[in-house]
Amino acid sequence: MDEQLWDAARLRELVRRVDTSWRGEDVPDDERAAFRRQVRDRVGPVVQARVLESVGAVVDTDGVAALADALLDDGCSEDEHRWLLVSPDPWAYLADWLVAVVGRSYRRADGTPRARAKELKRLEKALRSEA
């Protein structure tokens, strides 16, 4: 099914409705699924490339879409919400936000290349001091 790409106004409308859903205006599941497809197709490749470049990790575009949906529900501060509504390019802001969140999460996760490099240096230093 070929869907037309959402414009900025359509994204802003969804963001507004997600924010007001606690007042009874629920966002239907099919609209949320459409949003995730839009993120997967429009923002996912951008996030993939930028995360790979910045931290050397590969991410899945479906996972990026699921994260975007979850962030709108649970992780959207008032400032982020406001900027999504007033930004001249909310899709670009959403991509920036996702890259920042994924990069931060990756760096904090156990077993990152940085953590492994630090552990290797610690072991090398310990081996040198024993020799």
MIDOSE-1310 file (N, C-alpha, C; in nm, 2 decimals, decimal comma, always signed):
residues 131
mdeq	+0,08/-0,12/+0,00/+0,00/+0,00/+0,00/+0,09/+0,12/+0,00; +0,08/+0,21/-0,10/+0,15/+0,33/-0,11/+0,08/+0,44/-0,04; +0,14/+0,49/+0,06/+0,08/+0,60/+0,13/+0,15/+0,73/+0,09; +0,08/+0,84/+0,08/+0,14/+0,97/+0,06/+0,21/+1,01/+0,18
lwda	+0,33/+1,07/+0,16/+0,40/+1,13/+0,28/+0,32/+1,24/+0,35; +0,32/+1,23/+0,48/+0,25/+1,33/+0,56/+0,33/+1,46/+0,55; +0,26/+1,57/+0,54/+0,33/+1,70/+0,55/+0,34/+1,75/+0,69; +0,40/+1,86/+0,71/+0,42/+1,91/+0,85/+0,29/+1,93/+0,92
arlr	+0,19/+1,98/+0,85/+0,06/+2,01/+0,92/+0,00/+1,88/+0,97; +0,01/+1,77/+0,90/-0,05/+1,64/+0,94/+0,03/+1,59/+1,06; +0,16/+1,60/+1,06/+0,24/+1,56/+1,18/+0,20/+1,64/+1,30; +0,19/+1,77/+1,28/+0,15/+1,86/+1,40/+0,02/+1,82/+1,45
elvr	-0,08/+1,79/+1,36/-0,21/+1,75/+1,41/-0,21/+1,63/+1,49; -0,13/+1,53/+1,45/-0,12/+1,41/+1,53/-0,05/+1,44/+1,67; +0,05/+1,52/+1,67/+0,12/+1,56/+1,79/+0,02/+1,63/+1,89; -0,05/+1,72/+1,83/-0,15/+1,79/+1,91/-0,26/+1,69/+1,97
rvdt	-0,30/+1,59/+1,89/-0,40/+1,50/+1,94/-0,35/+1,40/+2,04; -0,22/+1,36/+2,02/-0,16/+1,27/+2,12/-0,15/+1,34/+2,25; -0,12/+1,47/+2,25/-0,10/+1,55/+2,37/-0,24/+1,57/+2,44; -0,34/+1,58/+2,36/-0,48/+1,60/+2,43/-0,55/+1,47/+2,45
swrg	-0,49/+1,35/+2,42/-0,57/+1,23/+2,43/-0,61/+1,20/+2,57; -0,54/+1,25/+2,67/-0,59/+1,23/+2,81/-0,72/+1,30/+2,83; -0,76/+1,39/+2,75/-0,89/+1,46/+2,76/-1,00/+1,39/+2,68; -0,97/+1,27/+2,63/-1,07/+1,20/+2,57/-1,06/+1,19/+2,42
edvp	-0,97/+1,26/+2,35/-0,96/+1,25/+2,21/-0,85/+1,15/+2,17; -0,89/+1,02/+2,18/-0,79/+0,91/+2,15/-0,75/+0,91/+2,01; -0,63/+0,88/+1,99/-0,58/+0,86/+1,85/-0,60/+0,71/+1,81; -0,68/+0,69/+1,71/-0,71/+0,55/+1,67/-0,58/+0,47/+1,63
dder	-0,59/+0,34/+1,66/-0,48/+0,25/+1,63/-0,43/+0,26/+1,48; -0,53/+0,27/+1,39/-0,48/+0,28/+1,25/-0,41/+0,41/+1,22; -0,44/+0,52/+1,29/-0,37/+0,64/+1,27/-0,23/+0,63/+1,33; -0,22/+0,56/+1,44/-0,09/+0,54/+1,50/+0,00/+0,45/+1,41
aafr	-0,06/+0,35/+1,36/+0,01/+0,26/+1,27/+0,06/+0,34/+1,14; -0,03/+0,43/+1,09/+0,01/+0,51/+0,98/+0,13/+0,60/+1,02; +0,13/+0,66/+1,14/+0,24/+0,74/+1,19/+0,37/+0,66/+1,19; +0,36/+0,54/+1,24/+0,48/+0,46/+1,25/+0,53/+0,43/+1,11
rqvr	+0,45/+0,40/+1,02/+0,49/+0,38/+0,88/+0,56/+0,51/+0,82; +0,50/+0,62/+0,85/+0,56/+0,75/+0,80/+0,70/+0,77/+0,86; +0,71/+0,74/+0,99/+0,84/+0,76/+1,06/+0,94/+0,66/+1,00; +0,90/+0,53/+0,98/+0,98/+0,43/+0,93/+1,04/+0,47/+0,79
drvg	+0,95/+0,52/+0,71/+0,99/+0,55/+0,57/+1,05/+0,68/+0,55; +1,01/+0,78/+0,63/+1,06/+0,91/+0,61/+1,18/+0,95/+0,70; +1,17/+0,91/+0,82/+1,27/+0,95/+0,92/+1,37/+0,84/+0,95; +1,32/+0,71/+0,94/+1,40/+0,60/+0,98/+1,54/+0,59/+0,91
pvvq	+1,54/+0,61/+0,78/+1,68/+0,60/+0,71/+1,77/+0,72/+0,75; +1,71/+0,83/+0,78/+1,80/+0,95/+0,83/+1,86/+0,91/+0,97; +1,77/+0,86/+1,06/+1,82/+0,82/+1,19/+1,92/+0,71/+1,18; +1,90/+0,61/+1,09/+1,99/+0,50/+1,07/+2,13/+0,55/+1,04
arvl	+2,13/+0,64/+0,94/+2,26/+0,69/+0,89/+2,33/+0,78/+0,99; +2,26/+0,86/+1,06/+2,32/+0,95/+1,16/+2,37/+0,87/+1,28; +2,29/+0,77/+1,33/+2,33/+0,69/+1,44/+2,46/+0,61/+1,41; +2,46/+0,55/+1,29/+2,57/+0,48/+1,24/+2,70/+0,57/+1,24
esvg	+2,68/+0,69/+1,19/+2,79/+0,78/+1,18/+2,84/+0,83/+1,32; +2,74/+0,86/+1,41/+2,78/+0,92/+1,54/+2,83/+0,82/+1,64; +2,77/+0,70/+1,65/+2,81/+0,60/+1,75/+2,85/+0,47/+1,69; +2,84/+0,45/+1,56/+2,88/+0,32/+1,50/+2,78/+0,21/+1,52
avvd	+2,66/+0,24/+1,55/+2,56/+0,13/+1,57/+2,46/+0,13/+1,46; +2,41/+0,01/+1,43/+2,30/+0,00/+1,33/+2,17/-0,01/+1,40; +2,07/+0,06/+1,35/+1,93/+0,06/+1,41/+1,83/+0,02/+1,31; +1,72/-0,04/+1,35/+1,62/-0,09/+1,27/+1,51/+0,02/+1,25
tdgv	+1,47/+0,05/+1,13/+1,37/+0,15/+1,10/+1,24/+0,13/+1,17; +1,20/+0,00/+1,18/+1,07/-0,03/+1,25/+1,09/+0,00/+1,40; +1,21/-0,02/+1,45/+1,23/+0,01/+1,59/+1,23/+0,16/+1,61; +1,29/+0,24/+1,52/+1,29/+0,38/+1,52/+1,15/+0,43/+1,53
aala	+1,06/+0,37/+1,44/+0,92/+0,41/+1,44/+0,85/+0,38/+1,57; +0,87/+0,27/+1,63/+0,81/+0,23/+1,75/+0,86/+0,33/+1,86; +0,99/+0,36/+1,86/+1,04/+0,46/+1,96/+0,97/+0,60/+1,94; +0,96/+0,64/+1,82/+0,89/+0,77/+1,80/+0,75/+0,77/+1,86
dall	+0,68/+0,66/+1,84/+0,54/+0,65/+1,89/+0,54/+0,66/+2,04; +0,63/+0,58/+2,10/+0,65/+0,58/+2,25/+0,69/+0,71/+2,30; +0,78/+0,78/+2,24/+0,83/+0,91/+2,28/+0,71/+1,01/+2,28; +0,63/+1,01/+2,18/+0,52/+1,10/+2,18/+0,42/+1,08/+2,29
ddgc	+0,41/+0,95/+2,33/+0,32/+0,92/+2,44/+0,38/+0,95/+2,58; +0,50/+0,90/+2,60/+0,56/+0,90/+2,73/+0,68/+0,99/+2,75; +0,75/+1,02/+2,64/+0,88/+1,08/+2,66/+0,89/+1,22/+2,61; +0,78/+1,28/+2,58/+0,77/+1,41/+2,52/+0,76/+1,52/+2,63
sede	+0,86/+1,60/+2,65/+0,85/+1,70/+2,75/+0,77/+1,82/+2,69; +0,73/+1,91/+2,77/+0,65/+2,02/+2,72/+0,73/+2,10/+2,61; +0,86/+2,12/+2,63/+0,94/+2,19/+2,54/+0,95/+2,11/+2,40; +0,97/+1,98/+2,41/+0,98/+1,91/+2,29/+0,84/+1,91/+2,21
hrwl	+0,74/+1,90/+2,29/+0,60/+1,90/+2,23/+0,58/+2,04/+2,16; +0,61/+2,14/+2,23/+0,59/+2,28/+2,17/+0,68/+2,29/+2,05; +0,80/+2,25/+2,05/+0,88/+2,27/+1,93/+0,83/+2,18/+1,82; +0,78/+2,06/+1,84/+0,72/+1,99/+1,73/+0,61/+2,06/+1,67
lvsp	+0,53/+2,14/+1,75/+0,42/+2,21/+1,70/+0,46/+2,34/+1,62; +0,57/+2,40/+1,66/+0,60/+2,53/+1,60/+0,72/+2,53/+1,50; +0,79/+2,42/+1,51/+0,91/+2,40/+1,42/+0,87/+2,42/+1,27; +0,96/+2,49/+1,20/+0,93/+2,50/+1,05/+0,94/+2,37/+0,98
dpwa	+1,01/+2,27/+1,04/+1,03/+2,14/+0,98/+1,02/+2,04/+1,10; +0,90/+2,00/+1,14/+0,89/+1,91/+1,25/+0,94/+1,77/+1,22; +0,94/+1,73/+1,10/+1,00/+1,60/+1,06/+1,15/+1,60/+1,09; +1,22/+1,71/+1,06/+1,36/+1,72/+1,08/+1,39/+1,72/+1,23
ylad	+1,31/+1,79/+1,31/+1,32/+1,80/+1,45/+1,30/+1,66/+1,51; +1,20/+1,59/+1,46/+1,18/+1,45/+1,51/+1,30/+1,36/+1,48; +1,36/+1,37/+1,37/+1,48/+1,30/+1,34/+1,59/+1,33/+1,43; +1,61/+1,46/+1,46/+1,72/+1,51/+1,55/+1,69/+1,45/+1,69
wlva	+1,57/+1,46/+1,73/+1,53/+1,41/+1,87/+1,56/+1,26/+1,88; +1,52/+1,18/+1,78/+1,54/+1,04/+1,78/+1,69/+1,00/+1,78; +1,76/+1,07/+1,70/+1,91/+1,05/+1,69/+1,97/+1,08/+1,83; +1,93/+1,18/+1,89/+1,98/+1,22/+2,03/+1,94/+1,11/+2,13
vvgr	+1,82/+1,07/+2,13/+1,77/+0,97/+2,23/+1,84/+0,83/+2,20; +1,85/+0,79/+2,08/+1,91/+0,66/+2,05/+2,06/+0,66/+2,08; +2,13/+0,77/+2,04/+2,27/+0,78/+2,07/+2,30/+0,78/+2,22; +2,22/+0,86/+2,29/+2,23/+0,86/+2,44/+2,21/+0,72/+2,50
syrr	+2,11/+0,65/+2,45/+2,08/+0,52/+2,50/+2,19/+0,42/+2,47; +2,24/+0,43/+2,35/+2,35/+0,34/+2,31/+2,47/+0,36/+2,39; +2,51/+0,49/+2,42/+2,63/+0,52/+2,50/+2,61/+0,47/+2,64; +2,49/+0,47/+2,69/+2,47/+0,43/+2,83/+2,45/+0,28/+2,85
adgt	+2,43/+0,21/+2,74/+2,41/+0,07/+2,74/+2,54/+0,00/+2,77; +2,53/-0,11/+2,84/+2,65/-0,20/+2,87/+2,70/-0,26/+2,74; +2,83/-0,27/+2,73/+2,89/-0,34/+2,61/+2,91/-0,25/+2,49; +2,90/-0,12/+2,51/+2,92/-0,03/+2,40/+3,07/-0,04/+2,36
prar	+3,10/+0,00/+2,24/+3,25/+0,00/+2,20/+3,33/+0,08/+2,30; +3,27/+0,20/+2,34/+3,35/+0,28/+2,43/+3,38/+0,21/+2,56; +3,28/+0,15/+2,62/+3,29/+0,08/+2,74/+3,39/-0,04/+2,73; +3,38/-0,11/+2,61/+3,48/-0,22/+2,59/+3,62/-0,16/+2,57
akel	+3,64/-0,05/+2,51/+3,77/+0,01/+2,49/+3,83/+0,05/+2,62; +3,74/+0,10/+2,71/+3,79/+0,14/+2,84/+3,83/+0,02/+2,92; +3,75/-0,09/+2,91/+3,79/-0,21/+2,98/+3,92/-0,27/+2,93; +3,94/-0,27/+2,80/+4,06/-0,32/+2,74/+4,18/-0,24/+2,79
krle	+4,17/-0,11/+2,79/+4,28/-0,02/+2,84/+4,31/-0,06/+2,99; +4,20/-0,08/+3,07/+4,22/-0,11/+3,21/+4,30/-0,24/+3,22; +4,26/-0,34/+3,14/+4,32/-0,47/+3,14/+4,47/-0,46/+3,10; +4,49/-0,39/+2,99/+4,63/-0,37/+2,94/+4,72/-0,31/+3,05
kalr	+4,66/-0,21/+3,12/+4,74/-0,14/+3,22/+4,77/-0,24/+3,34; +4,67/-0,32/+3,37/+4,69/-0,42/+3,48/+4,79/-0,52/+3,44; +4,79/-0,56/+3,32/+4,89/-0,66/+3,27/+5,03/-0,60/+3,27; +5,04/-0,48/+3,23/+5,17/-0,41/+3,22/+5,23/-0,40/+3,37
sea	+5,14/-0,36/+3,46/+5,19/-0,35/+3,60/+5,23/-0,48/+3,66; +5,17/-0,59/+3,62/+5,21/-0,72/+3,67/+5,34/-0,77/+3,61; +5,37/-0,72/+3,49/+5,49/-0,77/+3,42/+5,62/-0,71/+3,48
